[in-house]
Amino acid sequence: MNFLNIFEDRVAGIFGATRAPFSFKKLAKQAAHEMEDQTLVINGVNTAPALYTILIANDDDPLMAPFYPQLSREVSELVKAQAEKKHYVFVGEPLVRFMIDPSLKSGRFSVFAENVDAPTLGRLYEEERAYQAGLSAKSAQQPYPAPAPAPASAAGPVAAPAAAPAADDPFNGADPLAPADPFAPNLPDPAAPIPVPQTLSREALAGLGGAAATGGALGAAAGVAASMSTPRPQQVAQARAQLVDVVTGDVLDVTGNRCVVGRERAAADVVLRDPNVSRRHAQLTFTGADWSIEDLNSTNGTLVNNRRITRCPLRSGDLLTFGLSTFEFRG
């Protein structure tokens, strides 16, 4: 029995009575092919890639998530056996990680390998350990029981009285001594009257832009708005920016008020194929007039104009660095 059949049997043992969503024998062959393509001669030595990312469908993730640690170990052992057969070496212990690709259908997968240096491999190992620990903690949490329904009287259901906040609750109300957040958007006063006709919801108006706002919304509200003395609220600015790769010139469009930059396709709006980029690396935020950027506790940090930041405002022309990728921000 060759090592591919042994690998397939071991994976079948991990899933037990549950059927694997796809053929791990095909996965092993694809990993071996990727190894061949990405093996480099470094200092005269054939150095095999030590980083293997397996993309799976979103629908297959719930089934496979409990087995990720064991599956990663088995694929890693398979990769090492293949490298030994070819007399290849690694810069460190091979890292195998699973990620979701929303574009994949159930039962489909993709494998790609990358040759990274030893320090980067070590940082990615730490990131993956933290990610796996988060999954374990999340699965261990038990949902709170649903509250019992309030008894109904002859006159109809009785509304439950609102619970008064505890006097010693440290989270009761905002801290009056806390400094104001300079990045927080200016929100309207919830107690102020809303000069919007009742025929249109506030959410509908906020989502309209361009011809829709000036034509459809105003036309529908013309009869009511003409009799109102309060001014019509200003149209919400449409978020629009670009990230331009300073090396290739590739342009990545940024739309929406929030945009996550990262490596995980299921968690990021702008996806970068860079092993130095974290799953959720940084977030761009539009407040209605200005842009800001916040690092999301990434492994390698986020740089603005070559300075590492936690959170800062953005101006058009700023240079943003995520991992080894640098972009000019245009907003």
N, C-alpha and C positions, 0 to 999 in steps of 0.2 A: 504494500500500500504506500503510495507516494505521499509527500507532505501536504499536497492539496487536499487529498481525501481525508487525511488525518485532521487537517484544519476544519474541513466541513463537518466531520463527526463531532469535533469538540464544540463547534458553534451550535450544532443541533442539541447537544447536551445542555448548553446554556439556556436555550429557549424551552427545553423540555417538551411538554405536550403542546405548547403554543407553536404555531407554524411561523417561521421567519418570513418577513414581508418580501424578501427577494433572495436570490441565490448568492450565498457568500463565497461559493467557489468562483463565480464570475467576478465578484468583488476582489478576490485574491489575485486573479489573473490581471485585472485592471491595475491593481496596486503594483504588481510586478512590472507591468508595462511602463507605468509612470516612473518607477525606479530607474529603469533603463534609460528613459528619455532625460531624466534630470541628474544622472550621475556625472560628476565633473572630475577632471584631473586637477587636484590641488596639491602643490608641492610634490608632483610626480606620483601621487597616490590616487587611485580611483575612489572617490568619496561619494557615497550614495546619499540621497536626500534623507534627512532625519525627521522631516515634518510631513505628515500625511493627514489631509483633511478629507473626510467623507461627507458628502452632501446627500441628505435624504429628504423625502417628501414630508410636508407638515403633518399629513394624516398618519404617517408611520412613526412619528416621534413618540406619542404616548405609549405605544407598544414596546419600543426599543429603549426608552430612557432608563428604565430600571437596570438594564443590562449593559449600559455604556461602559462602565469600568472594566467588566469582564471582556466585552467585545474588543475594547481598545487594547487590552493585554494580548488577546489572541492574535489580532492583526499585527501587533508589534512583534510578537514572536515569529509570525510568518515572514514578515519583512526581514528580520534578522537572519532567519534560515536561508532566505533567498540571497541575501547579501553574502553570507558565508560561502554559499555555493559558487558565487561569482568572484570571490576574493575581494569584495568591496569593504570599505570601512565607513564608520559614521563619526561625526564630530561629537556625538553624545548618544544617550539612550533614545531610540526613535520615539517620537510623540505621535500618537494617533488620536484624533479628535473628531467628533461628529457634530455637524451643523445642519440647520434646516435651510432648504432652498424652496421657497413657496412656488416656484415655477415647475417643480417636479411633481409628477403624478405619483399616486401611491404605487409602490412596487418598483419605482425607479430610483437610481442612485448615481452618483458620480464621485470619482476619486481623483485628487490631484496631489502631487508631491512637490516639495520645495526644498532646496538646499540652503539652509540658513547657518549662520555661524553659531558657535557654542554659547556665547552670552545671550543671544536672542532666543535660542532654544531653551535655555534655563528660565528666562522670563516668561516664555509661553507656557512652560510647565507649571509655573506658579499660578499663572492666570487660569489654566485649565483646572488645577486643584481647587482654586477658589470657586470656580463655576460649578464643579461637581459637588462641592460642599454646600453650595446654595441650593442645588437641586435636591440633595438629601434632606436639608432642613425644610424645604418647601413641602416635600412629600410626607414629612413627619408631622406637619401641622394638621390638627383635626378641626373641621368646621364647627362653628358654634351652632347649637340646636336652634331651630326656628322658634320664635316666640309663639305662644298659644294665642289663637284668635280671641278677640274680645267677645263676651257673651252678648247676644242680641236680645233686646227687650221687645215688648209688644209694639212699641212705637217705632221700632227700627233698630238698627245697630247703634251701639253706644260708642262714641269716640273716646279713645283712651286719652287721659290728661297728659299733657307734655311734662316730662320730668324736669324739675328745677335743677339747675347746675349746682353742684356742691360748692360751698363757700371756700373750702380749702383745696379745691381742684386747681393744680398749677397750670392746667391748660384751659381754664375758664377765661376766655377773652384774650386779646392781644396784650403783650407786655408794653406798657406806655413808655418804658425807658429804652426799648430796643431801637437801634438806629434804623432809619428807613432804608429799604433796599433800592439802590439807584437804578437797578435793572428792571424793577417791577413796573408793569404797564399801568397807566393811569386809568383806573376803572371808574365807571360812573357811579354816582351816589345811588344806592338801591332805593333810598327813600324819595328820591326826586321823581316828579311825574315824567312819564315816558310819552313824548309827543309822537306816537305812532298809531295810526288807525287800527282799530281792533280787527279789521278784515285781514291784516297781515301780521304774522308773528314777528317778534324781535329777531328770532333766529333766521327767519326767511330773509329779512332785510339785510342782516349782517352778511349773509352768504351771497347776496346779489352784487354784481359789479358790472361796469361798463354799460352797454346798451340796455341790459336787463334792469339795472337800477334806475337809469334815467328814463326808460320807456315804460316797461311793464309795471314796475313798482309804483312810479309816480302817476301813471295813468290810472291804475286801480284805486289809488288813494286820492285822486284829484278832488272828487266831490266832497270828501270829508275834510281834507287838508285845507281847502279854501276857507272853511269856516273856523279854523283853529288859529288863534293868535300867537301860539308858541311856534318858534322856528323848527323846521324839519331837521333831524340830526344829520351830521355829516356822514358821507359814505366811508365805510371802513377801507383803509388803504390795502391794496392787494400786494401780498408779500411776493417778491421776485428778486432773485439774486443768482449769481453764477460763481462756480469755482473753476478756474482755468489752470490746468496743469502747466507748470512753468517749463517742463522738459518737453512734453509731447504736444502741448497746445490744445489738448482735449478739453472740451467744455462740458461741465456737469451742471445741469439746471437745478436750482433750489426753489421749490414752491411750497407754500404753506407757511404758517407762523412758526412752526417748529420743524427742524430737520436734523435727524441723527446721522452722524457719519460713523461708519464702522465696518467691520468685516462680516458680521452675521447678516445674511440676507433677510432673515425673518425679523430682525430687530432694528435695522438701519434703513434710512431713506436713500442715502448715498453710500454705495458699497464699494470699498477699495480692496483689491486683491493684493494685499501687502501683509506678510506674516508679522510685521511689526505693529500693525494696527489691531486694536482690541475689538472684541465683538461689538460693543457699544463704546466708541472712542470719545466722541465729543458731540455737543448739540449746539446748533445755530438757532437763535430765537429772534423773532421779529416782534417788536412791541407796538407797531402801528406807525412808527416814525424812524426808529433806529434798530440796528442789528447788534446782537451781542453773541459771544461764544463762551461755552462752558465745557471744561474737561470733565468727563464722566468716570473719573478714577481709572483712567487708562493705564496700561502697564508702562508705556514709554512716554506718556505725557503729550500735551498739545502745546505747540509753539506758535506765537504770533510775532512776526517780524524777528524771528530767532530768539525770542524770550519765552521761557516756559510760563504758562498762565494757569490759573484755576478758573477765573471768570473775568471777562473784560469786554468793553464795547468794541465794535468793529467799524472801520471806515473803508470805503472803496479804495482798493489798491493795497490793502494789508496782505502780507504773505502768511499763509496758514500751513503748518507742517504737522502731518499725522504720520507717525512712523518714519518711513523714508520718502514719503510723498509730500511735495510742496505745491500749494495752489495759490494763485492770486484771487483775492476775494473782490467781486464786483457786485455792489449792491446799490 
